[in-house]
Amino acid sequence: MIPPLMSSTLSGEDVFGPKKARTGGSGNNTPDGSNQTGRPEKEDSEKSEKTIANRESMS
């Protein structure tokens, strides 16, 4: 069990170790190393009309 973190007693690094050690330090977010985050973008045929209109208005 991990004790509750209190700013007066502990930091996250005290309990979990340095951030680089926890994540492996590689910086890759996907197994193939493409460094992409979030949900994959849908095909245009699956997007709503509102989404398409928003994209067009931004460009």
Order of alpha helices (4+ residues) and beta strands (2+ residues): alpha-alpha-alpha
